[in-house]
Each structure stands twice: as C-alpha cells, then as structure tokens.
Amino acid sequence: MLLDFREITLDDKARVEACARAHNYHLCEHCFVDLYIWRGHYDTKICFYDTFLLVKMKDSDSGREMYLAPIGEGSLCKPIEALRQDAAERGIPFCMVSVAEDMIERMEACCPGQFDYSYNEGSADYVYLSEKLQTLSGKKLQTKRNLVNRFLAAYEGRWSYEDITPDNVREALKFHFKWCELNGCMRDKAFFGETCAIGIAFNNWSALDLRGGILRLDGEIIAFTFGCQATDDMYVVQIEKADHNIAGAYQMINQQFVKRNCTNVMYVNREEDLGIEGLRKAKHSYYPVFLSKKYVAVPKGEGQ
C-alpha cells in the first residue's frame, strides 16, 4: 500500500520538530527549516506514520527517488518496512539516506543483516562548539582571530552588524545575487535551488522562527547569514555568504552571528561541504568538535 506522501507545510512544523526531538542525531536534515525551504529543490514529500516522520525526496541531479531515514520515537521496524513496501509499490529501488551513525545499531536490531551501509565524506555535517565560534580562543583558531582583529582595526567606525528583518531581506537577497556573480555560479543548477530556498526563508521569516545577521561596510552589505535553533543544544546555520575580496568578512559574520544568537546552545551545525574542496577546507579550518556522519542504506547486495 502506497504511503500518503504530500507537500510539507508550515502547519507541520511542531509535529516535525517533535519527531526530531525523539532522538537528537545532530543532523541538519532533521531540521524543519531545511526540509521546508529546500522542498522544491529536492521535491520533498512527507507523511506521518504513527510516531514517525517519513520523507520521500529526489536527488537534485539524477532525479533518483529516495527516502530519508525515519525520525521519531519507538522501534524503527515498522516505519522501515512501510518505506520498503512503498518503494516496491512505486517500482523504485529502495534507498534510504541520512542514516545517522547511531541509528545503524537501531536498524540492525530490527533488520539484522538486511542492509549495506555506505558513507560519503561530503555529506557529513560539521558541528562546532558554540563557545569556540564566539571567542575564537586557542592556538588552532589564531588565524581566524587575527583576521577578525585586522578587520576591526582596518574598518573601525565603518562596519556595522544588524539583525535580518522583513525591512532588509530584499537587500540581503540582492547581495546573494552579487555573491553568485562574484563566484561564477549564476548558471549552476544549485544556484536556482539555493535562490529559491533563500526566498522561501525570507518570505516566511517569522513563521520559521529564523534568526539572521547582515554585515555592512560603509553602509553596503558585505555578508549575511541565517539559521535557527533546531534542538535544545544545537543551532543550524542554513546560509552564509560574504565578499571573499574583503579579508575577515567571512570570519566576522560567522562570529557576530553566533555571539548574538547561539549563546544558549552548546553546538552550531554548519552543515555539509558537498564534496567541494574549498568548502571542505574552510569548514575544517574552524576545527569541528565532531562530524555528524550520514550513511546510505540499501538492501543487501543491491548496491547503489
């Protein structure tokens, strides 16, 4: 029997977040904001099955259909079986993504030896200590600290930080387009998906309970970022953009946002590097306290 998958709506926020709280795996895919703002890019559909959230989506490049690992309270046996039956009914190979490392043991208790698991380094979430991003203390972060101090010295009296509000979102979106021009990604498929996600976030700012910041130099935007508190102990940063031609801009927007919004959580999840070498280097340079690894599960012997 096919599961009743449908579009995700703002009305689902509380229930999705309740399912995510059942087991805190520190993954960005369990964050309602991520599911909601990227729903068009991944053709995301959801349904609720007992105490679990089930998600069906498509790979943005290949169009391949897949399922997000079930999140919720209780045994994984029935929701996983429901997803396998749904795939069979639809005539698609069963593939389950974003299986947290700690979830594998729970899956094996239900389905011993039934799945092969594979890990893609580019999909792991980078999770940092909030306190470290605020203070940039210690020898490892000295380079970041120096860049912030040089920015402060070079632009004393010329820079400002402000919260993102409905009054300045248009300016922030305009900077997003400028950033894409600077980085040569205006024709990338990912650019259209990200632009749509940012627009959805800005248009539903209050309903999504988002927080964001804008960094200005001489009144002009040179960086912006936004995120949300996803769990009791973790913030997720969905978007961060800065003019790389201005030394210290990235470090400043990162630190200023965390200092103003993330003091009540232990962790800040800055999501994955997507296998992009420059992004991977940048994320590693902040020395994450851990990587939240994600596995792909397929039936034994079927490969990916």
Beta strands, then each sheet from edge to edge (+ up, - down):
strand 1: 45-49
strand 2: 52-58
strand 3: 65-72
strand 4: 96-100
strand 5: 115-119
strand 6: 125-129
strand 7: 159-163
strand 8: 211-217
strand 9: 220-231
strand 10: 234-242
strand 11: 267-269
strand 12: 290-292
strand 13: 294-299
sheet 1: 1+ 2- 3+ 4+ 13- 5+
sheet 2: 7+ 8- 9+ 10- 11- 6+ 12-
end
